[in-house]
Amino acid sequence: MQKATIQLETLSCPSCLQKIENAVKGLEGVEKDSVKVMFNSSKVKTTFDSQVISIEDVEKSIKKLGYPVIKSKVSAV
């Protein structure tokens, strides 16, 4: 398992938070309970199985919603 912190551009509304959270939770290989979207810091934190899904796939799902990803930091759990 790997832990990721994904920095997004500034989030402008609380409903954005919900959209991003639901999209990331819906990905296979992502630990559903680990998904946290921090509105004030515009970050997404999650734990995922790198054997099943890559950080690029997680980023892609967020970008597909229209939220630019600035950078991601991944570390082993």
C-alpha positions as CSV (number, residue, x, y, z in Angstrom):
1,M,0.0,0.0,0.0
2,Q,1.1,3.5,-0.7
3,K,0.0,6.8,0.8
4,A,-0.6,9.8,-1.5
5,T,-1.0,13.5,-0.9
6,I,-2.2,15.3,-4.0
7,Q,-2.0,19.1,-4.2
8,L,-4.8,20.7,-6.2
9,E,-5.4,24.2,-7.4
10,T,-7.5,26.1,-4.9
11,L,-10.9,24.6,-4.4
12,S,-13.7,27.2,-4.6
13,C,-16.8,25.4,-3.3
14,P,-17.7,22.6,-0.8
15,S,-19.5,20.7,-3.5
16,C,-16.2,20.3,-5.4
17,L,-14.9,18.5,-2.4
18,Q,-17.8,16.0,-2.5
19,K,-17.3,15.4,-6.3
20,I,-13.6,14.7,-5.9
21,E,-14.1,12.5,-2.8
22,N,-16.7,10.4,-4.6
23,A,-14.6,10.0,-7.7
24,V,-11.5,8.9,-5.8
25,K,-13.5,6.5,-3.6
26,G,-15.0,4.9,-6.7
27,L,-11.6,3.9,-8.0
28,E,-10.5,0.2,-7.7
29,G,-7.4,-0.1,-5.6
30,V,-8.2,2.9,-3.4
31,E,-8.9,2.4,0.2
32,K,-12.3,4.0,0.5
33,D,-12.0,5.0,4.2
34,S,-8.7,6.7,3.6
35,V,-9.9,9.3,1.2
36,K,-9.9,12.8,2.7
37,V,-10.3,16.0,0.7
38,M,-9.1,19.0,2.7
39,F,-11.0,22.0,1.4
40,N,-8.9,24.7,3.0
41,S,-5.5,23.4,1.8
42,S,-6.9,22.0,-1.5
43,K,-5.3,18.6,-0.9
44,V,-6.5,15.0,-1.3
45,K,-5.0,12.3,0.9
46,T,-5.6,8.7,0.3
47,T,-4.1,5.2,0.6
48,F,-4.0,3.0,-2.5
49,D,-2.7,-0.4,-3.7
50,S,0.0,0.4,-6.3
51,Q,-0.4,-3.2,-7.7
52,V,-4.0,-2.3,-8.7
53,I,-3.9,1.4,-9.5
54,S,-1.2,4.0,-10.1
55,I,-1.0,7.6,-8.8
56,E,-1.4,8.8,-12.4
57,D,-4.7,7.0,-12.6
58,V,-5.9,8.7,-9.4
59,E,-4.7,12.1,-10.7
60,K,-6.4,11.4,-14.1
61,S,-9.8,10.8,-12.4
62,I,-9.5,14.2,-10.5
63,K,-8.4,16.0,-13.7
64,K,-11.3,14.5,-15.6
65,L,-13.6,16.4,-13.2
66,G,-11.9,19.6,-14.2
67,Y,-9.6,20.1,-11.1
68,P,-5.9,20.7,-12.1
69,V,-3.4,18.7,-10.1
70,I,-0.3,20.7,-9.1
71,K,1.8,17.8,-7.7
72,S,1.6,14.5,-5.9
73,K,3.7,13.0,-3.1
74,V,3.6,9.2,-2.7
75,S,5.2,7.3,0.2
76,A,5.1,3.7,1.4
77,V,2.8,2.9,4.2
